[in-house]
Amino acid sequence: MAVLTVSVVSADQELWSGEASQLIARTTEGEIGILPGHVPILAILAKGEVRVTATDGSQITANADNGFLSVENNTVTVVASSAELV
């Protein structure tokens, strides 16, 4: 089964990284859900939650603002100037 490799980072630290089954984030165009096999995308983050479902079923939530989300080859990178785990 395919998984996502996810990194959530703020300007000064990595908040979380690992394997996930899905990621949901708020962008300037609305909320987006990312599953394994998603087409490549680059999106601007809006202020809001980034929710990650890890492969073990645990939920990771971060508040993020002012950044971007990149998806390519099942690798998701979320970079925000300010972010913190909830």
Salt bridges, closest charged atoms under 4 A:
GLU31 OE2 - ARG51 NH2 3.54
GLU49 OE1 - ARG51 NH1 3.59
